């Protein structure tokens, strides 16, 4: 199978979406498929080629929404949907003022037009698949291919987790790009509400250069809130350093305004780190609230504060939740399983005549 993959920039970038795309390229290569990566950062990548399937990362949709209609040679065009912008933070505030509503409706219309220009969609969560289905009027074939984690085997044992739960202050970690969608300001606000007798620390790991103004805002908030002595900014780190941070952390707190899936929650759970995950998006497909972690309203700092306080005081429950998180991560589908099923979906699409037979096969979650 000859597959083209359209990405917006350098495939070596650190975000979860790019890591997913790299894993997909490797998996298809390993199956003997001919994969051509077409980066829009190049001057003018040629997309009008005889691909069996042309996969398009939806971050490219502003460039491709009109271009797709002009393509003649790709047999099948498939959207790879990591994230839909119209269900993000702006959409969550569309009643606040008329300008936000206009931006949201414009983004929704753009995404609808793009999805109507493709033959099928691969989504990283059932939540995202449902959002795609609400945007398009036709019966667009869809398939859910969730990300996997970083560890082929559990990184820690239940005994390791139990011993870690009993030691030191409650060690919280945030992992992700320091950008407004990640909602670090609400996390910091929550931590100012934690009971004074509770001992905690927060380590912020991730690219802090993407949105310099937002990074400055977060650093200033940390300082003016009187919690700067508890908060450490690591910036971007290597995989080895990230794994070291996760291995010694108790809980991951990423209350994003929106996470299509949230690969970081799964990666933390592989280390028995209890996730505080966003309730907007697909995290609840992985995190069971109160059982393997917590699914929180990203606009509810009081609940986040309560969870932090309870975990710090009840180390037995912390250990129980962490062990359950570890077991959930271990049972999650591997990259191999995800991409085997994704590839089967692509093969069926490319083999079908006019794509009629794909509607009944799509939409099943691996």
DACOR-V785233 format. One record per residue. RES is the residue in three letters. SS is DSSP state (@ for helix, = for strand, . for the rest). PSI is psi in degrees with one decimal (* if undefined). D_FIRST is the distance of its C-alpha to the first C-alpha in Angstrom with 2 decimals. Layout:
BEGIN
[[RES	SS	PSI	D_FIRST] [RES	SS	PSI	D_FIRST]]
END
This chain:
BEGIN
[[UNK	.	131.2	0.00] [UNK	=	115.6	3.80] [UNK	=	130.5	6.18] [UNK	=	140.8	9.87] [UNK	=	116.6	12.61] [UNK	=	121.8	16.09] [UNK	=	154.3	19.00] [UNK	.	-26.0	22.68] [UNK	.	-152.7	23.78] [UNK	.	126.8	23.50] [UNK	.	-14.2	20.92] [UNK	.	4.6	23.67] [UNK	.	160.0	26.00] [UNK	.	-10.5	27.67] [UNK	.	162.4	27.26] [UNK	@	-37.7	25.59] [UNK	@	-42.5	22.95] [UNK	@	-36.7	21.88] [UNK	@	-39.9	21.97] [UNK	@	-47.7	19.68] [UNK	@	-40.1	17.17] [UNK	@	-43.2	17.56] [UNK	@	-39.6	17.14] [UNK	@	-44.5	13.85] [UNK	@	-45.5	12.52] [UNK	@	-41.4	14.03] [UNK	@	-41.7	12.68] [UNK	@	-39.9	8.96] [UNK	@	-43.5	10.09] [UNK	@	-27.2	12.05] [UNK	.	0.5	9.41] [UNK	.	9.0	8.02] [UNK	.	151.9	5.04] [UNK	=	108.9	6.20] [UNK	=	126.3	8.30] [UNK	=	119.3	11.07] [UNK	=	123.5	14.11] [UNK	=	106.2	16.34] [UNK	=	129.4	19.83] [UNK	.	-7.4	22.43] [UNK	.	-17.4	25.04] [UNK	.	164.0	24.14] [UNK	.	-52.1	26.24] [UNK	.	79.9	23.79] [UNK	.	135.3	20.07] [UNK	.	118.1	18.35] [UNK	.	-17.2	16.11] [UNK	.	73.7	16.32] [UNK	.	162.9	13.28] [UNK	.	55.8	10.72] [UNK	.	143.0	8.10] [UNK	.	-41.2	6.18] [UNK	=	131.4	7.89] [UNK	=	104.4	10.81] [UNK	=	137.2	12.42] [UNK	=	115.0	16.10] [UNK	=	127.1	18.63] [UNK	@	-9.6	21.60] [UNK	@	-17.9	23.93] [UNK	@	-3.3	22.66] [UNK	@	-34.8	23.81] [UNK	@	-33.2	27.11] [UNK	@	-30.6	25.41] [UNK	@	-12.4	22.65] [UNK	.	-36.5	24.71] [UNK	.	-27.4	25.94] [UNK	@	-32.4	23.25] [UNK	@	-35.8	20.55] [UNK	@	-20.3	22.71] [UNK	@	-9.3	22.57] [UNK	.	133.8	18.81] [UNK	.	-36.9	17.85] [UNK	.	-36.5	14.45] [UNK	.	128.6	12.01] [UNK	.	-37.6	11.35] [UNK	.	132.2	11.78] [UNK	=	126.7	13.74] [UNK	=	128.5	14.25] [UNK	=	131.8	17.26] [UNK	=	102.4	17.34] [UNK	=	100.9	21.04] [UNK	.	-35.6	22.93] [UNK	.	139.3	26.23] [UNK	.	121.0	28.03] [UNK	@	-28.8	30.99] [UNK	@	-12.7	33.17] [UNK	@	15.6	33.84] [UNK	.	-157.7	34.91] [UNK	.	-34.7	38.46] [UNK	.	-44.3	39.44] [UNK	@	-35.1	38.54] [UNK	@	-8.8	40.65] [UNK	@	23.8	43.59] [UNK	.	-11.7	43.36] [UNK	.	-4.6	46.90] [UNK	.	-41.0	48.44] [UNK	.	162.3	48.80] [UNK	@	-35.5	47.77] [UNK	@	-39.6	45.75] [UNK	@	-40.0	43.44] [UNK	@	-41.9	42.95] [UNK	@	-45.7	42.09] [UNK	@	-42.8	39.50] [UNK	@	-46.8	37.92] [UNK	@	-36.4	37.82] [UNK	@	-45.5	36.40] [UNK	@	-40.1	33.55] [UNK	@	-42.3	32.88] [UNK	@	-40.5	32.83] [UNK	@	-45.4	30.45] [UNK	@	-36.1	27.98] [UNK	@	-46.3	28.41] [UNK	@	-40.6	27.72] [UNK	@	-47.7	24.53] [UNK	@	-27.5	23.20] [UNK	.	-8.6	24.15] [UNK	.	-0.9	21.99] [UNK	.	168.4	18.67] [UNK	.	-19.6	17.04] [UNK	=	171.6	16.90] [UNK	=	137.3	17.89] [UNK	=	126.4	17.19] [UNK	=	150.5	20.64] [UNK	.	-2.4	22.03] [UNK	.	159.4	25.03] [UNK	@	-36.0	26.47] [UNK	@	-47.6	29.05] [UNK	@	-38.8	26.56] [UNK	@	-41.1	24.86] [UNK	@	-38.2	28.39] [UNK	@	-41.1	29.12] [UNK	@	-44.3	26.07] [UNK	@	-29.5	27.22] [UNK	@	-17.9	30.69] [UNK	@	-32.3	29.56] [UNK	.	139.1	27.71] [UNK	.	-31.2	29.61] [UNK	.	164.9	26.74] [UNK	.	82.1	25.00] [UNK	.	123.5	21.95] [UNK	=	134.1	19.38] [UNK	=	157.8	19.48] [UNK	=	138.1	18.47] [UNK	=	123.2	20.45] [UNK	.	87.2	18.92] [UNK	.	148.9	22.03] [UNK	.	160.1	22.28] [UNK	.	-171.9	23.66] [UNK	.	-155.2	26.45] [UNK	.	-23.4	27.19] [UNK	.	123.3	28.93] [UNK	.	-26.0	27.47] [UNK	.	160.1	31.03] [UNK	.	134.8	33.98] [UNK	.	-27.8	35.49] [UNK	.	162.7	39.02] [UNK	.	161.8	41.01] [UNK	@	-35.4	43.12] [UNK	@	-41.6	46.18] [UNK	@	-42.8	44.90] [UNK	@	-42.3	44.40] [UNK	@	-42.5	47.87] [UNK	@	-40.5	49.51] [UNK	@	-37.9	47.74] [UNK	@	-26.1	48.79] [UNK	.	-2.9	52.43] [UNK	.	135.8	52.48] [UNK	.	-170.7	53.45] [UNK	.	165.0	52.91] [UNK	=	117.0	50.01] [UNK	=	107.3	47.22] [UNK	=	149.4	44.89] [UNK	=	139.1	41.79] [UNK	=	131.0	39.79] [UNK	=	121.9	36.31] [UNK	.	167.8	34.46] [UNK	.	141.4	34.77] [UNK	.	86.2	38.35] [UNK	.	158.6	37.74] [UNK	@	-35.5	39.57] [UNK	@	-25.2	36.88] [UNK	@	-13.6	37.44] [UNK	.	41.2	41.07] [UNK	@	-28.4	42.85] [UNK	@	-37.8	46.08] [UNK	@	-36.5	46.33] [UNK	@	-45.7	45.74] [UNK	@	-40.2	48.57] [UNK	@	-41.5	50.75] [UNK	@	-41.9	50.23] [UNK	@	-25.9	51.24] [UNK	@	-17.0	54.48] [UNK	.	-5.6	55.34] [UNK	.	141.8	54.94] [UNK	.	141.1	58.34] [UNK	.	-27.9	60.21] [UNK	.	-2.2	60.77] [UNK	.	129.9	57.03] [UNK	.	121.8	55.67] [UNK	=	159.3	52.08] [UNK	=	156.2	49.94] [UNK	=	128.3	46.79] [UNK	=	123.9	44.26] [UNK	=	115.5	41.98] [UNK	=	127.0	38.83] [UNK	.	169.8	36.38] [UNK	.	115.9	36.02] [UNK	.	13.4	39.39] [UNK	.	-8.3	38.86] [UNK	.	-40.5	36.46] [UNK	.	82.0	39.41] [UNK	@	-39.0	42.61] [UNK	@	-40.4	44.98] [UNK	@	-40.6	43.62] [UNK	@	-43.6	43.85] [UNK	@	-41.0	47.46] [UNK	@	-43.6	48.15] [UNK	@	-42.4	46.96] [UNK	@	-41.3	48.98] [UNK	@	-40.9	52.02] [UNK	@	-42.2	51.69] [UNK	@	-41.9	51.60] [UNK	@	-49.1	54.72] [UNK	@	-21.0	56.73] [UNK	.	-7.8	56.00] [UNK	.	20.4	57.67] [UNK	.	11.0	54.72] [UNK	@	-31.6	53.58] [UNK	@	-13.3	54.97] [UNK	@	-8.5	52.55] [UNK	=	128.9	49.38] [UNK	=	135.4	47.42] [UNK	=	114.8	44.76] [UNK	=	-23.5	42.36] [UNK	=	-166.6	39.93] [UNK	.	143.7	36.41] [UNK	.	164.6	36.25] [UNK	.	165.9	34.13] [UNK	@	-39.4	32.26] [UNK	@	-42.2	35.14] [UNK	@	-42.3	37.74] [UNK	@	-44.8	35.96] [UNK	@	-35.6	35.77] [UNK	@	-41.7	39.44] [UNK	@	-46.2	40.40] [UNK	@	-38.1	38.64] [UNK	@	-26.6	40.21] [UNK	@	3.2	43.67] [UNK	.	154.4	43.19] [UNK	.	-40.3	44.35] [UNK	=	144.3	42.62] [UNK	=	127.8	39.91] [UNK	=	103.7	41.04] [UNK	=	80.1	38.49] [UNK	.	58.5	39.87] [UNK	.	152.4	37.43] [UNK	.	-27.9	38.02] [UNK	.	129.7	34.45] [UNK	=	117.7	31.58] [UNK	.	-47.2	28.40] [UNK	.	-56.5	27.92] [UNK	.	67.6	29.81] [UNK	@	-32.3	27.99] [UNK	@	-30.2	31.31] [UNK	@	-45.2	33.04] [UNK	@	-43.2	30.78] [UNK	@	-37.5	31.07] [UNK	@	-41.2	34.85] [UNK	@	-27.5	35.02] [UNK	.	-21.3	33.46] [UNK	.	12.9	36.73] [UNK	.	28.9	38.89] [UNK	.	127.6	39.57] [UNK	=	120.4	40.66] [UNK	=	136.2	38.70] [UNK	=	98.6	40.55] [UNK	=	156.9	37.64] [UNK	=	139.3	37.52] [UNK	.	-2.6	38.20] [UNK	.	106.5	36.21] [UNK	=	-152.5	32.52] [UNK	.	7.3	30.55] [UNK	@	-31.8	32.60] [UNK	@	-12.2	34.53] [UNK	@	-16.1	31.44] [UNK	.	-42.0	31.89] [UNK	.	122.6	35.56] [UNK	.	115.3	38.31] [UNK	=	122.9	41.33] [UNK	.	-2.6	44.25] [UNK	.	-50.5	42.43] [UNK	.	2.4	39.63] [UNK	=	-151.8	40.55] [UNK	=	139.9	41.57] [UNK	=	115.2	40.02] [UNK	=	149.6	42.28] [UNK	.	122.3	43.04] [UNK	.	-10.5	42.29] [UNK	.	21.6	45.57] [UNK	.	77.1	47.70] [UNK	@	-25.8	49.03] [UNK	@	-41.5	51.77] [UNK	@	-39.0	49.48] [UNK	@	-42.4	47.61] [UNK	@	-41.2	51.03] [UNK	@	-42.4	52.08] [UNK	@	-46.0	49.02] [UNK	@	-45.2	49.59] [UNK	@	-46.3	53.26] [UNK	@	-41.8	52.65] [UNK	@	-38.3	50.12] [UNK	@	-32.8	52.47] [UNK	@	-28.4	55.39] [UNK	.	86.0	53.76] [UNK	@	-22.2	52.02] [UNK	@	-42.8	51.77] [UNK	@	-37.9	49.65] [UNK	@	-46.9	47.61] [UNK	@	-39.0	46.84] [UNK	@	-45.0	46.03] [UNK	@	-41.6	43.58] [UNK	@	-39.7	41.96] [UNK	@	-41.0	41.55] [UNK	@	-37.5	40.01] [UNK	@	-43.2	37.58] [UNK	@	-44.7	36.61] [UNK	@	-38.5	36.07] [UNK	@	-43.3	33.91] [UNK	@	-39.1	31.65] [UNK	@	-33.1	31.40] [UNK	@	-8.1	30.34] [UNK	.	145.5	27.68] [UNK	.	142.6	24.01] [UNK	.	167.4	22.41] [UNK	@	-40.3	19.45] [UNK	@	-45.8	17.66] [UNK	@	-46.1	18.58] [UNK	@	-46.7	17.77] [UNK	@	-25.4	14.22] [UNK	@	-45.0	13.57] [UNK	@	-35.6	14.84] [UNK	@	-44.3	13.17] [UNK	@	-41.3	9.65] [UNK	@	-38.5	11.07] [UNK	@	-44.2	12.32] [UNK	@	-39.7	9.20] [UNK	@	-43.9	7.71] [UNK	@	-40.4	11.24] [UNK	@	-47.6	11.43] [UNK	@	-25.7	8.71] [UNK	@	-19.4	10.31] [UNK	.	156.2	13.76] [UNK	.	103.1	16.18] [UNK	.	4.8	17.60] [UNK	.	12.0	16.56] [UNK	@	-34.3	19.86] [UNK	@	-4.1	18.84] [UNK	@	-22.2	17.43] [UNK	.	-37.7	20.87] [UNK	.	-21.8	22.13] [UNK	.	-22.7	19.30] [UNK	.	168.0	19.35] [UNK	.	-0.7	22.03] [UNK	.	129.9	22.38] [UNK	=	128.7	22.98] [UNK	.	*	21.51]]
END
